[in-house]
Amino acid sequence: MAESGKWRDGVAIVRAPTIDAQVHAPDGAGRATAFDFAGTGAERTWIGRVSVRPGANTGPHHHGRHEVLVYVISGRSEIRWGDSLEFAAEIGAGDLTYFSPYVPHQERNLSDSEPVEFLVVRSDSEKIAIPLVAAIVEHPELVA
């Protein structure tokens, strides 16, 4: 017979209004941490939501040793990557993008009127985001 309550705290739920309030706060950075595991009972993964405002981009950066997965919840984005952001692909709702560790990249919102919303999973809960200064190519190679 199962031990009563054994798994009571084995599942955590973050409700949409909580995330929405963080992501769209007037003074916010367009990011909300759903699970950082620094105090929620786990050890490694960071899971959160990122919103890129209309016409904005994240700027060139990388996440060090982290592996990063981006799932597009809504909107359309151009993902650019490489030392000079010389590669590009358009992604939209339902698309998944994986970044290997140390890959320089940038997310850009293609809409002038709607935000692009991402679910982001990182392989570590450290907040590694290293901004880069890069000579960005004007016409990147489009990758399917």
ABEGO torsion letter per residue (X at the ends): XBBBGAAAAABBBBBAAAAAAAAABAABAGBBBABAGAAAGBAABBBBBBBBBBGBBAEBBBAEABBBBBBBABEBBBBBBEAAGABBBBBBBGBBBBBBBGBBBBBBBABAABBBBBBBBBABABBBBBBBBBBBBABBBBBX
